[in-house]
Amino acid sequence: MLSVTGLSKSFPGARALDGVDLAVRPAEVHALVGENGAGKSTLIKVLTGVYRPDEGEIVLEGRPVRFATPLEAQRAGISTIYQEVNLVPLMSVARNLFLGREPRGRLGLIDFRRMHQAADEALRALGLRVDVRRPLRSLGVGAQQMVALARAVAADARVVVMDEPTSSLEPREVRTLFEVIRTLKERGIAVIYVSHRLDELYEICDTVTVLRDGRRVHTGSLAELDRLRLVSLMLGREMGEVRGKGRAEFTGAHRTSGEPVLEAIDLTVRHSLRGVSLRLRPGEVVGLGGLLGSGRSETARAVAGALPADSGRVLVAGVPVRTGSTPAAIRAGISLLPEDRKAEGIVPGLSVRENIALAALPGLSRFGLVDDARIDRVVDTFVKRLRIKASSPHQRVGELSGGNQQKVLLARWLAMRPRVLLLDEPTRGIDVGAKAEVRGLIDELADEGLGVLLISSDMEELIGGSDRVVVLRDGAVVAELTGAEVTEERLLRAIAAQEGGGPDD
Amino acid sequence: METGKPGSSGSSGSSGSSGKGVPAPMAEERLGASRAERLSALAQRHGALVTLILVALAASIGFDTFATGDNLANMAVSSAFLAVVALGMTFVVITGGIDLSVGSLFALGGVLAAWGSRYGTAVALLLPLAVCGVIGLVNGVLIARARLAPFIVTLAAMLLARGVLLSVTDEGSTTYLVDETSFFARLGQDTLLGIGVPVWITGALFVMGAVALRRSRFGQYVYAVGGNEDAAALMGAPVARTKIAVYTLSGLCAGLAGALNAAWLVSGVTILGAGLELEAISAVVIGGTLLTGGYGFISGSLVGVLLLKVIQNVINQIGSLDSAYQQVVSGAFLAVVVIAQTWLGRRRRML
């Protein structure tokens, strides 16, 4: 039905797709999986006409095709449902459903009677009963996603691409979606299904293609691929290679003592976290393991107040902290080093000194006036301590290397004298030498009695650096590895384990 | 315009399209909008109309001279030109854009029409349409293809058109006159059933505009582009073409309005049109169209124009008031409308 050969696409500074092949047959549900940066999104965008490939060929029903716009892809029979609902909220449900292919009557004018009736029927077929004349935004997110689905399948689609369609759906809406997918299969339509939820993949998909770092690493029947192997392929860790590798060969082993400095109890956030509980003792590094989309960053953000929690409590040294408020969390001593340091962290135009002092400023000023001497002392201490390589404290942070930028950020939070440090991917995108240094720093900080929560997609780093690893899947804690259990193999098994049961082989 | 028939009858889900496996209906979404939501929507939609009626009633009670045939006919004709400009502007604003060039294009259109009228009515009408349409088209291309900000592009066009106008008229010193006996002049001067021809033309254009916006596919694209441009592109809407079309349309409307105005005045007056773009934008916004795009309607813009003109007329009637106060009142009114719109919009989002 649809086949892709040797597809490549580069962006400035990155090769997003490198000679990827993909073949989808009629009436097949084809899973497309991979971790962050594997190239799934790019591949989908090429297939749906958003990006144009640098190299490679797309063949649809025997004919080579090249899409310049999403419209061309849709006309050719490739429909897409995006993760975020991509419709027009101010327009009515029916208008959204039929935009660009409205039924027209005399004089080429839109026949609203027919359109509303057809929209109503299309949505009823998906089990959704709404007034199709209402603006789309008055519907819930799940219902909006169903409208997007109705739009995708109503066109004469031959291939339907679904990019994490369930991420904002309720369980019963997911059931409806799966029934729709089965109906599509019966009609001979091919579905490309992208999701991080293994249970969903195994329930609905026939075939799987695994991407990693822009390359295809595996294609085959999903039923013949056990979960452990699938996770290994996604993470790029072969079982034979990881067996036996444990934390023994890393520093680890901090003196952990006393009462927990951080306790998170039953944190729940709609669509991302389901009752996550964590304990962090002073001097302890706890790793958060799991696949992309399992709720690791969300956990850190909920603890730090950056993501409003629907329910659950956060306690620092036994004292409750108001959730959903970053200032409250910072006052309580929780610091979060965010995942995307460019967007959420550093201010590249400001100097090293200013970047470090930014968050601590209120504490460093007297009567609203900034005390320069004190700032200099603080900045000086951290530049030395974290070995930040800058020509002077007045150098612009944007000119520093990624590793040093990360250290500046770390210094900013340490200047607040936190008791709990949440690190989300602290070593992503920095060079090997700097990585080792940052890891060393994390160890030192823990030794000084800080409670550290570490999130890392780098398995070696996670296993090597953590005293304990809490494993998340679909927003819930599924396992906790302690002591000798902290090995890559155990982690892979925990991630791959089936819902409710233990490891499956 | 969409008719709000309650309940779509005859759609009992009996279509055999999906055959078996029709999933059980999930949690039934509330059918129909809530009362508060409907009220907010109604206020947003018809607030200007209600105000217009109240102001007009008050004016006809307060001033004997307001509700006279002559005064109304004058107001209608003088509203017509602004209304045509506002018609094009409505399309632009619904796509989330803005067109500052219409005031200059209006003046340029008038001068070109007056100059062209000596070669016949066809030239008098087609020349301004062609020139202003092309300028609008260029605006659209720069905004949609080169992705420049509409504010800057149309500001440049405004200066450029004003410059062309000055060069055509020797720095504004030459005023081209229209032969009063020509068919073109009668387009502006004559009346039909006691109502000026420009008013009839304007009415016809508004009906066409409303149909195009509500009932044509192009209209749907206009709303979609303004409502969520990225989504519209992903849904396959021709975003760039839609934008180019609305700016071209706005240019055409401004040119036509200028030409009709020249026919009415039987001359191409060069000093007209300054600030007209802001008046048109005010009228569109007062009429309920969101300046952020994605929501609005043609009839509202007409109401907005009439409201501005009625306020102007009322202030003129109060002899003791300086006509400068008209701008104060219009400005205050606009501020109130924008505040009310924002408030209603927020309210509806929360519901």
Chai-1 contact restraints between the chains, C-beta under 6 A:
chainA,res_idxA,chainB,res_idxB,connection_type,confidence,min_distance_angstrom,max_distance_angstrom,comment,restraint_id
A,P70,B,L234,contact,1.0,0.0,6.0,A-B,restraint_1
A,P70,B,G236,contact,1.0,0.0,6.0,A-B,restraint_2
A,L71,B,G236,contact,1.0,0.0,6.0,A-B,restraint_3
A,Q74,B,G236,contact,1.0,0.0,6.0,A-B,restraint_4
A,N86,B,A231,contact,1.0,0.0,6.0,A-B,restraint_5
A,N86,B,L234,contact,1.0,0.0,6.0,A-B,restraint_6
A,L87,B,A231,contact,1.0,0.0,6.0,A-B,restraint_7
A,V88,B,A224,contact,1.0,0.0,6.0,A-B,restraint_8
A,V88,B,G227,contact,1.0,0.0,6.0,A-B,restraint_9
A,V88,B,N228,contact,1.0,0.0,6.0,A-B,restraint_10
A,V88,B,A231,contact,1.0,0.0,6.0,A-B,restraint_11
A,L90,B,G227,contact,1.0,0.0,6.0,A-B,restraint_12
A,L90,B,G294,contact,1.0,0.0,6.0,A-B,restraint_13
A,L90,B,Y295,contact,1.0,0.0,6.0,A-B,restraint_14
A,M91,B,Y223,contact,1.0,0.0,6.0,A-B,restraint_15
A,M91,B,G227,contact,1.0,0.0,6.0,A-B,restraint_16
A,R95,B,Q220,contact,1.0,0.0,6.0,A-B,restraint_17
A,L99,B,Q220,contact,1.0,0.0,6.0,A-B,restraint_18
A,L99,B,A224,contact,1.0,0.0,6.0,A-B,restraint_19
A,L99,B,M235,contact,1.0,0.0,6.0,A-B,restraint_20
A,G100,B,G236,contact,1.0,0.0,6.0,A-B,restraint_21
A,G100,B,A237,contact,1.0,0.0,6.0,A-B,restraint_22
A,E102,B,R217,contact,1.0,0.0,6.0,A-B,restraint_23
A,L109,B,R215,contact,1.0,0.0,6.0,A-B,restraint_24
A,I110,B,R215,contact,1.0,0.0,6.0,A-B,restraint_25
A,H116,B,S8,contact,1.0,0.0,6.0,A-B,restraint_26
A,Q117,B,S8,contact,1.0,0.0,6.0,A-B,restraint_27
A,Q117,B,S11,contact,1.0,0.0,6.0,A-B,restraint_28
A,D120,B,S8,contact,1.0,0.0,6.0,A-B,restraint_29
A,D120,B,S11,contact,1.0,0.0,6.0,A-B,restraint_30
A,E121,B,S11,contact,1.0,0.0,6.0,A-B,restraint_31
A,E121,B,S15,contact,1.0,0.0,6.0,A-B,restraint_32
A,R124,B,G13,contact,1.0,0.0,6.0,A-B,restraint_33
A,A125,B,S18,contact,1.0,0.0,6.0,A-B,restraint_34
A,A125,B,V22,contact,1.0,0.0,6.0,A-B,restraint_35
A,G127,B,P23,contact,1.0,0.0,6.0,A-B,restraint_36
A,G127,B,P25,contact,1.0,0.0,6.0,A-B,restraint_37
A,G127,B,M26,contact,1.0,0.0,6.0,A-B,restraint_38
A,R129,B,P25,contact,1.0,0.0,6.0,A-B,restraint_39
A,R129,B,E28,contact,1.0,0.0,6.0,A-B,restraint_40
A,V130,B,E29,contact,1.0,0.0,6.0,A-B,restraint_41
A,D131,B,L31,contact,1.0,0.0,6.0,A-B,restraint_42
A,D131,B,G32,contact,1.0,0.0,6.0,A-B,restraint_43
A,A143,B,E29,contact,1.0,0.0,6.0,A-B,restraint_44
A,R172,B,M26,contact,1.0,0.0,6.0,A-B,restraint_45
A,T176,B,P23,contact,1.0,0.0,6.0,A-B,restraint_46
A,T176,B,M26,contact,1.0,0.0,6.0,A-B,restraint_47
A,E179,B,G21,contact,1.0,0.0,6.0,A-B,restraint_48
A,E179,B,P23,contact,1.0,0.0,6.0,A-B,restraint_49
A,T183,B,S18,contact,1.0,0.0,6.0,A-B,restraint_50
A,T183,B,G21,contact,1.0,0.0,6.0,A-B,restraint_51
